[in-house]
Every structure is written in structure tokens, then in C-alpha cells.
């Protein structure tokens, strides 16, 4: 069976920005091991496989090394293509089924923004020992770190006091792989401009040295920055080498809306015989 594959940039802020995501459409289920091998072969940080029948869309996400229950930027890429190739009318909300539950997507035709609504997640305070471990990985002084927390996925978040620290930080990826966490996200308030806060995220355990844009971390960060900045609507600028913009809206204490632009970079066809032997 012919399977179409696309490369989509999610949460873009101009050409060659955002998170490149491979998107594969399936009309019949494919074994997990084959999806994992395809994700590794195509080489982007993450791939999403969309199994669709009528108006139902089931999404599976893979990094270079393992399956991921939910990827927000890959959801955005999938929703963008579902609308773009006409599998859903532009005015109709999409219901995307993932291993972490339903994500609802909608398109604003006039701006091209796609919004995703997903459940929020609470942070837990980082213990002092772990805080010092990760502060040392970044060569930061105690006065540089405003707070530390842990997401439910075991990603450590450090908030630094000054925006210039997040731009210039260097990290030992080997040290991070040995540290007691899935990865590390570093955030800071923005110093004016077009954003409310900044973010960089490192997930070498998933085969991602630095994420281009970190959608899923915002499920925990949006409630935290909303409380700290006393704002329900926020803009995050990702300070990765590619960069990107994520628009956030705390719908209610249990839900976050993520909005962003996506652009299709290329499309192709997977040769069935190659991976079905």
C-alpha cells in the first residue's frame, strides 16, 4: 500500500524555523517496530503516524529512539496537513486521538493559526539535591536560578533570572544523560519584545539533543507562567538555533490552548516493499 509522507515545520516564525516533523498517513495499522524504524530512517527529531478512517484520526508519535505518548508540535503538524489536504473542512474542529487522550484542533482560516486544546499538567517542586545537580550541569550560580520544578514526564525545569543566561548557556549532554531525569528545560522571563518568556529544552534520552520547539513542556509551563505573570494569554519564543513561536492560552485550570503556524516543506511516498519485507 502506498503511504504518503510529509515534512512539516510547526510553530514557525518565518522560513526554516519551527520544529520539522515527519508526518505519515496510514489507511491500515502498522506494527510499532516498523513505525519506529521509519521514524529513525527519515531522520527528523519526531515523526507522527496518522491512521484515519472517515472522520476519525488516531495519532502515534516517535522520536529517534522511542514512542512518545503525546507530542504537541507533531499534533500541530498533523492537524495542519489534515486541513491542508482536505480530510476535514476548515471550519470544523478536529478530534485527534492520542495515547494521552483527545486533543481538539481548530483552524483560523484568516490567519492560518491552528489551535490545539489539551490537558494541562502541574509541576512539582524540585528537591535541593537535584536542583544543585542540574544547576552544576549549566555552570550556573545559585543566584542565577529563580526556581526549579519537575514535569510529570520527569523533565527538570530551571527558571533563570536573566534572559541573557538562557541564550548563552552551555550544557554537557553526556552529563545530562547520566542525570536523574528524562531531560532539562531552561526558561526565563522575556525582556520585552514579542514574547512573555523564553525556553530551551534538551532531551538526549529521546535522541533529541536540543528540541527545536517544545510544545509538550508548555502543558506545565503555561499554568506556571500564567500565575507568575498574572496573564492567561502568553507568548513563548523558543531560543533554539531554529527558533519558533508558541501562543498559549490558559483556557481553565485543567486545559491549555496552544496556537501556532505550520508550513509544509515537502511531500513524498514511502516505498512499501522496502519496509514490508
C-alpha positions, 0 to 999 in steps of 0.5 A, spaced: 500 500 500 502 506 498 503 511 504 504 518 503 509 522 507 510 529 509 515 534 512 512 539 516 515 545 520 510 547 526 510 553 530 514 557 525 516 564 525 518 565 518 522 560 513 526 554 516 524 555 523 519 551 527 520 544 529 520 539 522 516 533 523 515 527 519 508 526 518 505 519 515 498 517 513 496 510 514 489 507 511 491 500 515 495 499 522 502 498 522 506 494 527 510 499 532 517 496 530 516 498 523 513 505 525 519 506 529 524 504 524 521 509 519 521 514 524 529 513 525 530 512 517 527 519 515 531 522 520 527 528 523 527 529 531 519 526 531 515 523 526 507 522 527 503 516 524 496 518 522 491 512 521 484 515 519 478 512 517 472 517 515 472 522 520 476 519 525 484 520 526 488 516 531 495 519 532 502 515 534 508 519 535 516 517 535 522 520 536 529 517 534 529 512 539 522 511 542 514 512 542 512 518 545 505 518 548 503 525 546 507 530 542 504 537 541 508 540 535 507 533 531 499 534 533 500 541 530 503 538 524 498 533 523 492 537 524 495 542 519 496 537 513 489 534 515 486 541 513 491 542 508 489 536 504 482 536 505 480 530 510 476 535 514 473 542 512 476 548 515 471 550 519 470 544 523 474 542 529 478 536 529 478 530 534 485 527 534 486 521 538 492 520 542 495 515 547 494 521 552 487 522 550 483 527 545 486 533 543 481 538 539 484 542 533 481 548 530 483 552 524 483 560 523 482 560 516 484 568 516 490 567 519 492 560 518 493 559 526 491 552 528 489 551 535 490 545 539 486 544 546 489 539 551 490 537 558 494 541 562 499 538 567 502 541 574 509 541 576 512 539 582 517 542 586 524 540 585 528 537 591 535 541 593 539 535 591 537 535 584 536 542 583 544 543 585 545 537 580 542 540 574 544 547 576 552 544 576 550 541 569 549 549 566 555 552 570 550 556 573 550 560 580 545 559 585 543 566 584 542 565 577 536 560 578 529 563 580 526 556 581 526 549 579 520 544 578 519 537 575 514 535 569 510 529 570 514 526 564 520 527 569 523 533 565 527 538 570 525 545 569 530 551 571 527 558 571 533 563 570 533 570 572 536 573 566 534 572 559 541 573 557 543 566 561 538 562 557 541 564 550 548 563 552 548 557 556 552 551 555 550 544 557 554 537 557 549 532 554 553 526 556 552 529 563 545 530 562 544 523 560 547 520 566 542 525 570 536 523 574 531 525 569 528 524 562 531 531 560 532 539 562 528 545 560 531 552 561 526 558 561 526 565 563 522 571 563 522 575 556 525 582 556 520 585 552 519 584 545 514 579 542 514 574 547 512 573 555 518 568 556 523 564 553 525 556 553 530 551 551 529 544 552 534 538 551 532 531 551 538 526 549 534 520 552 529 521 546 535 522 541 533 529 541 539 533 543 536 540 543 528 540 541 527 545 536 520 547 539 517 544 545 510 544 545 509 538 550 513 542 556 508 548 555 502 543 558 506 545 565 509 551 563 503 555 561 499 554 568 506 556 571 507 562 567 500 564 567 500 565 575 507 568 575 505 573 570 498 574 572 496 573 564 492 567 561 494 569 554 502 568 553 507 568 548 513 563 548 519 564 543 523 558 543 531 560 543 533 554 539 538 555 533 531 554 529 527 558 533 519 558 533 513 561 536 508 558 541 501 562 543 498 559 549 492 560 552 490 558 559 483 556 557 481 553 565 485 550 570 485 543 567 486 545 559 491 549 555 490 552 548 496 552 544 496 556 537 501 556 532 503 556 524 505 550 520 508 550 513 509 544 509 516 543 506 515 537 502 511 531 500 513 524 498 511 516 498 514 511 502 516 505 498 512 499 501 516 493 499 522 496 502 519 496 509 514 490 508 519 485 507 
